């Protein structure tokens, strides 16, 4: 019958009770069903945090086998699971099979091409909506900034945008991206990101994030971001600055003592003008500014390697912020190291997988969105009484809950599953372990393979390297 139905369209109504569907209409219905399932799961898990309305109608994005909501949700789940493109296509196949639909091809070509068509501005808008939904109730805020590096596949396009280190031979290294992130210290939410080549200065990249900071906020950073111009410009903006003093800067012998380990210094303007400051602005700046320097003795149980810290602060009045408060705020800066470790180690962002700069930027922002969504689940856990929920435990539970929530057709059951998920996230807490020390050492020895210190096509592999002994080309006679 399937062979003669196209020849006799009138038989289709008698056989199936309806008119024959055009291939385009059938594909649109299939894409709409897939999109509604993915959007439903996103709303059940994260509510209004994800701007799913932005994914429904995008100009120029047609209802193909991988529509925009399906591609974005699959990309996000792939990042959460640290999986490959095959993992994303397999999840879509399982979803189609579960609902009795025709299974798509196992090839990853259609999915990879659909990811490239996601507008990068749309991903940034989704990230901004997520940040505004998670942090709009808190003002003033305390921000912490820090930098790191990311690696990616060695392709000519990536090398052109993010060149490798100069110390590496050509063809033997990988592109390196310099990344500076601005985090909310209380919640751990990633507010903004600035990227550049490896040779970029973290201090210069940080200036791109100043637009997120408002008057009355506090920004905390290490000594790499502490400079005269940063402190002056932030103080003019009404932003409080708490940064570790640079070790090169010597104490002012004419400093005024405000208390024990608390003094007021005058920092002179540097004679060298930075390139990002115009000569007119540089001339209008004062010759010196007042900076409060606090000496903090670190608790041995906190895990800091340094026993004493010199902290520079722009809050000059001790009645508004005591030296103990300044020390406590700066010591909490260590949380940003854990935030970045969660992203790079747990979420697998240390080595990006995409091959072009455009896809690298998309992958980076999807990692940030996934990280903020996990922080949202952990914040719900804090509302239930948890103060130190496990980031890794949250990822593991979310990956197990995703197919279960999607397979349920009852809204009541889905709400119960999400409630149980939040409660279990709150119960899995990281214990407080003072005096715990984790040395930067590797316990397991790596495999005794050769180092690829020449281009791949020039590499000569030594056979039986474990029994290899370097031959002596010439014998040097013994001198009397």
C-alpha positions, 0 to 999 in steps of 0.5 A, a space after each residue: 500500500 505504501 507504494 501506491 499511496 503517492 500514485 492515488 492520493 485519494 486512497 490516503 484518506 480511506 486508509 489513514 483517515 486524513 490527507 497525505 502530509 507533505 514532507 515539510 509539514 511532517 518535519 515541522 510537526 516532529 520538530 515542534 514535538 521535540 522542541 516542546 519536550 525540551 522546553 518543558 524539561 527546562 521549565 520543570 527543572 529551572 523555572 524562569 531562570 532560563 529564557 526559553 522564550 528567546 529560543 522559540 522564534 529566532 529569525 533565519 532558524 528553520 524547523 530542521 531535524 534539530 530545531 533551535 530549542 533542541 540544539 541548545 538544550 542538547 548542547 547544554 546537557 552535553 556540557 553537563 555530562 562532559 560528553 561528546 557530540 555523539 552523546 548529544 545525538 544519542 540523547 536525542 535518539 533516545 528521546 525520539 524512541 521513547 515517544 514513538 517517533 522516527 529515530 534520526 541518523 546517528 551521524 553527528 554532522 546535522 547536530 554540529 552544523 546546527 550548533 554553528 547556527 546558534 547566534 552567539 548574541 542569543 547565548 549571551 542574552 540567555 546568560 544575562 537573563 540568568 544572571 539578572 534572575 539570580 542576583 537581582 535581589 542583592 544590592 550592594 554586592 561583593 564581587 571577586 575577580 580572578 584569571 585563568 587560562 584555557 586550552 583548545 584544539 590545535 587548528 590554524 583558526 584557533 592559533 590565529 586568535 589565541 596563539 600558543 606560548 612563545 616558549 613552545 615550538 611551532 606545531 608542538 603546542 596548543 592555543 591558549 586563551 586568557 580568561 578573566 571572570 567576575 563572580 558574585 562572592 556570596 552566591 558564586 554566580 559567574 557575572 561576566 567574562 573577558 577573553 584574550 590571547 595568552 600574552 594579554 594582561 589580566 589587569 587589562 582584561 579586567 577593565 572590560 568587566 567594570 561595566 558590571 560594577 555599580 556604586 556601593 559595590 565591593 570588589 576583591 582581587 589578588 595582588 595581580 590586579 592591585 595598581 594605582 589607577 585601578 584603586 583611583 578609578 574605582 574610588 571615583 566610581 564609588 566602588 570599594 576595593 579590597 586587594 592584596 598589596 603588591 610585594 614590590 611596593 614598599 611600606 610608606 615610612 610616613 604612614 599614619 597609624 590607625 590601629 594595630 596592623 592598620 595604617 594610612 599611606 599616600 601612594 604617588 601616581 606612577 610616572 609612566 602613563 598606561 596606553 589605555 589612559 589618554 594624556 588629558 585624563 592622566 594629567 587630570 588625575 591627582 599626584 597621590 591618593 590615600 590608601 589604607 593598608 591592613 596587616 592580617 595574620 592568617 589562621 593556620 587552619 584556613 589552609 593559606 600558605 602565607 602567614 601574613 597578608 598586606 591588604 590595600 583598601 579604599 575604605 579609609 574610615 575604620 568605623 565604616 569597615 574594621 581591619 578584621 572585616 577587611 581581613 575576613 572579606 579578603 580571606 573569603 576571596 579563596 572561594 573564587 579559586 574553587 569556583 574556577 576549579 569547579 568549571 575547569 575540573 568538574 565541568 571539563 572546561 580546562 580543554 575546550 573541544 570545538 575547532 573554530 573560534 566562533 564555536 569556542 566562544 559558544 562552548 565557553 558561554 554554554 559552560 558558564 550557563 551550565 555552571 550558573 544553573 548548577 549554582 541555582 540548584 545549590 542556592 535552592 539547597 541553601 534555602 533548605 538549610 545547606 551552606 556547603 552543597 557539593 558541586 560534583 554531587 549536584 552534577 551527578 544528581 542532575 544528570 541522573 534526574 534529566 531522563 527521569 523527569 523527561 520520561 514522566 508525563 504527569 506534571 505532579 510527578 515532575 514537580 515531586 521529582 524536582 523537589 526531591 532533587 533539590 532536597 538531595 542536593 541540600 543534603 550532600 554537603 562538603 564537610 569543613 576540614 580545617 588544617 587540611 593540606 593538599 600538596 600540589 603533587 601527583 601521586 600516580 606516575 604517568 605512562 613513560 611515553 615520549 614527549 611530542 616536542 617536534 611536529 607530528 610529521 617529524 616525530 620518530 618514535 623509539 621502539 621498545 623505549 623501556 629497554 632503550 639505551 643511548 648509543 655512544 657515537 665516539 669514544 673519548 680517550 682517557 687523558 693522562 
